[in-house]
Every structure is written in C-alpha cells, then in structure tokens.
Amino acid sequence: MSPHKHPPSLFRPQALPNRSVLTENKKLIDTVSRRNVLRGTLSLGALTLLSGCDVTEEAPVQSFLRTVSAWNDRVQGVLFRPDHLAPTFSPAQVVKPPRFNAYYPIEEVKPVDGATWQLELAGRIANKQPWTAQQIYQLPEQELIIRHICVEGWDYIGQWSGPNLKNFLQRIGADLAAKYVYFHCNDDFTESIDMAAALHPQTILATKYAGDIITDPFGFPLRLRTSTKLGYKNAKWIRAIEVSNTFTETFWSKQGENWFAGI
C-alpha cells in the first residue's frame, strides 16, 4: 500500500453530530450493511451532488471527504461489539508465508536487531520498564487463525500467536479506561486503536506466525494483530506502546484514511 495513492488531506475533520443523533437514527443505521459503513464508499456522481461542487475542486472535495470519514469513524464506534468474535479458520487454510504489506517496497525494509531491541512504554502506564524480546516470548501465548483484510481489496488467512494485548496492558498497569493505544514503529510508522478494540479478546501482540518466530519483512519482533480492524491498523516492527486520552493523527489518518477502520 503506497501513500502516493492517498494525497494528504488539506483540512481537519469538521464537528460531528452528537451521540443523540445516532441514537435517534439507530434503526436506520442498523439497516445499513456493516461492510458498506466500513468502506464508506460514495460514487463520483453522488459526491458531486452532495458536495455541491465540481470534483476538480480539490479543497472542497477533500473537506467533504474528511467529514464523511469522521462520520464513519463515529458510526463504526457505535456499532462496534466488544465481545463479538471474528470467524476463525483451520491451519490447513493458512497462507505461508504471510503477505508483505507496507507503505514502501519490500526492498526498503530495515531489519531490527533483536538482541538490542526493547519495547518502550509511555503515557498512562504504571510500570514503564522496557521489555526485551526474550521477556515477551516468555509470556503466555494466544493463537489466532483469522482473515487479514486490506483496504486495497485483497485478503488472506493468517495464523498468529503472542500475548493477549488486554492481559499485557493489565500486567503493565495501563489505564484501561483511557481512550487510545498508540503504536510507534521502527520504520517511523505510527498507528493507534481505540481502547475497546485493544481489549477485544482477539487482539494480540503477535510474535509468531504459523508457529515460528515472525521474521523480516513481516514485522519482527513484534506486531499488532487484531481481528476487528483493517490491515493497515495492524502496526508492525513495534518499538513503543503509549496509552493516552489525547488523539494524535497517525500515518494513514494523515493520508485521509478512516481512523477507526473497524467492524
């Protein structure tokens, strides 16, 4: 996935309708396909009609799209079911190796030195002592065989294992009432998820794929793997985790992608 496919937004999101609006229209929202809400797709003709401008007018179009994107984030948050489990699959269906995806070509991957790597902790966390890869490998593991869905339209079934993220956050004394969990990566990529998604039973810090330690170029030594988000939300080569109540734009949200990007 390349950032060149998504021109940087020129405007910040406008004010959103409050929760009462969503409550009053819940019946209508519930009739909308969850997949269509997730994708937030609009035809070019509809965009022209709704925005009241020529599609060549970049600034008004960008402003409108950012407003729609922010609205999608809010609706997806309301529809999110924290205990609803995604479908799982058999080991025979697992694709090996996993598919590489990043905002740059595979040739530009910079390997991480596992001997010196440490997971830094920041924000609303009681115990900010860094973790080594070996310490993380010693934690209890959870395995997920789930479908990876990319916003570009492709998918594959992957077999991931590693510490459950909720359990890890509890272990380090994170504020589970905070709003966001941020991931800072070795390649300067940043991503964040809402706390409800972080606490979902199918969200893990993956250290293995198909039973083996994750290697480069697939995110060694630590990557996020959640069943409730699109592929680009699953940060790789994680070097730091931060828990916060303050929203900060992430790599793809700056490019105009939906921030919530979940189901």
C-alpha positions as CSV (number, residue, x, y, z in Angstrom):
1,M,0.0,0.0,0.0
2,S,1.6,3.3,-1.0
3,P,1.0,6.7,0.4
4,H,1.1,8.1,-3.1
5,K,-2.3,6.6,-3.7
6,H,-3.8,8.8,-1.0
7,P,-3.0,12.5,-1.2
8,P,-2.6,14.3,2.1
9,S,-5.7,15.9,3.4
10,L,-5.9,19.7,3.4
11,F,-8.5,20.0,6.1
12,R,-9.1,18.7,9.6
13,P,-12.4,16.9,10.3
14,Q,-15.4,19.2,11.0
15,A,-17.6,19.0,14.0
16,L,-19.6,15.7,14.2
17,P,-23.2,15.2,15.2
18,N,-23.5,14.3,18.8
19,R,-24.4,10.8,20.1
20,S,-28.1,11.7,20.4
21,V,-28.3,12.0,16.6
22,L,-27.0,8.4,16.3
23,T,-29.4,7.2,19.0
24,E,-32.4,8.8,17.2
25,N,-31.4,7.2,13.9
26,K,-30.3,3.8,15.3
27,K,-33.0,2.0,13.4
28,L,-31.8,3.4,10.1
29,I,-28.1,2.8,10.9
30,D,-28.9,-0.8,11.8
31,T,-30.3,-1.4,8.3
32,V,-27.0,-0.3,6.7
33,S,-24.6,-3.1,5.7
34,R,-21.7,-3.1,8.1
35,R,-19.4,-3.6,5.2
36,N,-20.7,-0.6,3.4
37,V,-20.4,1.5,6.6
38,L,-16.8,0.3,6.9
39,R,-15.9,1.2,3.4
40,G,-17.8,4.5,3.4
41,T,-18.0,4.3,-0.4
42,L,-19.6,7.0,-2.5
43,S,-20.0,7.2,-6.2
44,L,-18.4,10.1,-8.1
45,G,-21.9,11.3,-9.1
46,A,-23.1,11.2,-5.5
47,L,-20.0,13.1,-4.4
48,T,-20.7,15.8,-6.9
49,L,-24.4,16.1,-5.8
50,L,-23.7,16.0,-2.1
51,S,-20.7,18.4,-2.1
52,G,-22.3,20.9,-4.5
53,C,-19.0,21.4,-6.3
54,D,-17.0,20.2,-9.3
55,V,-14.9,17.2,-8.4
56,T,-11.9,19.0,-9.8
57,E,-12.2,21.4,-6.9
58,E,-9.7,19.7,-4.6
59,A,-10.1,21.7,-1.4
60,P,-14.0,21.4,-1.1
61,V,-13.8,17.7,-2.1
62,Q,-11.1,17.0,0.5
63,S,-13.1,18.8,3.2
64,F,-16.2,16.8,2.4
65,L,-14.4,13.5,2.3
66,R,-12.8,14.2,5.7
67,T,-16.2,15.0,7.1
68,V,-17.6,11.7,5.7
69,S,-14.6,9.8,7.1
70,A,-15.0,11.3,10.5
71,W,-18.7,10.4,10.5
72,N,-17.8,6.8,9.5
73,D,-15.4,6.7,12.5
74,R,-18.2,7.8,14.9
75,V,-20.8,5.3,13.4
76,Q,-18.4,2.4,13.5
77,G,-17.6,3.2,17.1
78,V,-21.3,3.0,18.0
79,L,-21.8,-0.3,16.1
80,F,-18.7,-2.0,17.5
81,R,-19.5,-5.1,19.6
82,P,-16.6,-5.6,22.1
83,D,-17.3,-9.3,22.6
84,H,-18.3,-10.3,19.1
85,L,-15.7,-12.7,17.7
86,A,-14.5,-12.8,14.1
87,P,-14.6,-16.1,12.2
88,T,-11.6,-18.4,12.7
89,F,-10.1,-21.0,10.3
90,S,-8.1,-24.2,10.2
91,P,-4.3,-24.4,10.0
92,A,-4.8,-26.0,6.5
93,Q,-6.1,-22.7,5.2
94,V,-3.2,-20.6,6.4
95,V,-1.1,-18.8,3.7
96,K,2.6,-19.3,4.2
97,P,4.5,-17.0,4.3
98,P,2.2,-14.1,5.2
99,R,1.7,-11.4,2.6
100,F,4.1,-8.5,2.8
101,N,2.4,-5.1,3.1
102,A,3.8,-1.6,4.0
103,Y,3.8,1.9,2.6
104,Y,7.1,1.2,0.9
105,P,8.5,-1.7,-1.2
106,I,10.0,-4.8,0.4
107,E,13.5,-3.8,-0.7
108,E,13.4,-0.9,1.7
109,V,12.7,-2.9,4.9
110,K,15.3,-2.2,7.6
111,P,15.8,-5.3,9.7
112,V,15.5,-4.9,13.5
113,D,18.3,-6.1,15.8
114,G,16.5,-8.5,18.2
115,A,19.5,-8.5,20.5
116,T,19.2,-4.8,21.3
117,W,15.5,-4.2,20.6
118,Q,13.4,-3.1,23.5
119,L,9.7,-2.3,23.8
120,E,9.3,1.1,25.3
121,L,6.2,2.1,27.3
122,A,4.7,5.6,27.7
123,G,1.7,7.5,28.7
124,R,-1.0,6.2,31.2
125,I,1.0,3.2,32.2
126,A,2.1,2.5,35.8
127,N,5.1,0.3,35.1
128,K,7.1,1.8,32.2
129,Q,10.0,-0.6,32.5
130,P,11.1,-1.6,28.9
131,W,10.6,-5.2,27.7
132,T,13.1,-7.3,25.8
133,A,12.1,-9.7,23.1
134,Q,13.0,-12.6,25.3
135,Q,10.8,-11.4,28.1
136,I,7.9,-11.0,25.7
137,Y,8.5,-14.5,24.3
138,Q,8.1,-15.9,27.8
139,L,4.6,-14.6,28.3
140,P,1.6,-16.9,27.8
141,E,0.5,-17.0,24.1
142,Q,-2.8,-16.9,22.4
143,E,-3.2,-18.1,18.8
144,L,-5.5,-16.6,16.2
145,I,-6.2,-18.0,12.7
146,I,-8.1,-15.1,11.2
147,R,-8.5,-13.3,7.9
148,H,-6.4,-10.3,7.2
149,I,-8.4,-7.8,5.1
150,C,-6.6,-5.0,3.3
151,V,-8.3,-1.8,2.3
152,E,-7.0,-2.3,-1.2
153,G,-9.3,-5.3,-1.6
154,W,-7.1,-8.3,-1.1
155,D,-7.1,-10.7,1.9
156,Y,-5.5,-13.9,3.3
157,I,-5.9,-16.2,6.2
158,G,-3.0,-16.0,8.7
159,Q,-2.0,-17.9,11.9
160,W,-0.7,-15.5,14.5
161,S,0.3,-16.1,18.2
162,G,1.6,-14.0,21.0
163,P,0.5,-12.3,24.3
164,N,-3.1,-11.2,24.5
165,L,-3.0,-7.4,24.4
166,K,-5.5,-6.9,27.2
167,N,-3.6,-9.2,29.5
168,F,-0.3,-7.3,28.7
169,L,-1.9,-3.9,29.3
170,Q,-3.2,-5.2,32.7
171,R,0.3,-6.6,33.5
172,I,2.0,-3.2,33.0
173,G,-0.7,-1.3,34.9
174,A,-2.2,0.5,31.9
175,D,-5.2,2.8,32.4
176,L,-7.9,0.6,30.7
177,A,-10.3,3.5,30.9
178,A,-8.1,5.6,28.6
179,K,-9.3,6.2,25.0
180,Y,-6.4,5.2,22.8
181,V,-3.5,2.8,22.5
182,Y,-0.7,4.1,20.2
183,F,2.0,2.0,18.4
184,H,5.2,3.6,17.4
185,C,7.2,1.5,14.9
186,N,10.8,1.0,14.0
187,D,10.1,2.4,10.5
188,D,8.6,5.7,11.9
189,F,5.1,4.4,11.1
190,T,2.5,5.3,13.7
191,E,-0.9,3.8,14.3
192,S,-3.5,3.7,17.1
193,I,-6.6,1.9,18.0
194,D,-9.5,2.6,20.4
195,M,-9.3,1.0,23.8
196,A,-12.3,-1.2,23.2
197,A,-10.5,-2.8,20.2
198,A,-7.3,-3.1,22.3
199,L,-9.3,-5.0,25.0
200,H,-11.1,-7.2,22.4
201,P,-10.4,-11.0,23.1
202,Q,-9.0,-11.4,19.6
203,T,-6.4,-8.7,19.8
204,I,-2.8,-9.8,20.4
205,L,0.8,-8.7,20.2
206,A,2.0,-11.2,17.7
207,T,5.4,-12.7,18.0
208,K,4.9,-15.8,15.8
209,Y,3.4,-16.8,12.5
210,A,2.4,-20.4,11.8
211,G,4.2,-21.4,15.0
212,D,7.6,-19.8,14.1
213,I,9.0,-16.5,15.3
214,I,8.0,-13.7,12.9
215,T,10.8,-12.8,10.7
216,D,11.5,-9.8,8.5
217,P,10.0,-8.5,6.3
218,F,6.9,-9.3,8.3
219,G,7.3,-7.2,11.4
220,F,10.0,-8.8,13.6
221,P,10.0,-9.0,16.6
222,L,6.5,-7.6,17.5
223,R,3.4,-6.6,15.6
224,L,-0.2,-5.9,16.4
225,R,-2.8,-8.5,15.2
226,T,-6.5,-7.7,15.7
227,S,-9.5,-9.3,14.1
228,T,-11.6,-6.1,14.3
229,K,-9.5,-3.7,12.1
230,L,-8.4,-3.4,8.5
231,G,-4.9,-4.5,7.7
232,Y,-3.3,-1.1,7.9
233,K,-4.3,-0.7,11.5
234,N,-2.1,-3.7,12.5
235,A,1.2,-2.0,13.2
236,K,4.5,-3.9,12.5
237,W,8.0,-3.6,13.9
238,I,6.5,-2.0,17.1
239,R,9.1,-0.3,19.3
240,A,6.8,1.6,21.7
241,I,3.3,1.4,23.1
242,E,1.6,4.5,24.5
243,V,-1.7,4.8,26.3
244,S,-3.4,8.2,26.1
245,N,-6.6,10.2,26.3
246,T,-5.3,12.5,23.6
247,F,-6.0,11.9,19.9
248,T,-3.0,12.3,17.6
249,E,-3.1,11.8,13.9
250,T,-1.4,8.7,12.7
251,F,0.4,7.8,9.5
252,W,-2.7,6.8,7.5
253,S,-5.2,9.1,9.1
254,K,-3.0,11.9,7.8
255,Q,-3.4,10.4,4.3
256,G,-7.2,10.6,4.6
257,E,-7.9,7.0,5.6
258,N,-10.6,6.3,8.2
259,W,-9.0,6.2,11.6
260,F,-11.4,3.7,13.2
261,A,-11.2,1.3,10.2
262,G,-13.0,-1.4,12.1
263,I,-16.2,-3.6,12.3
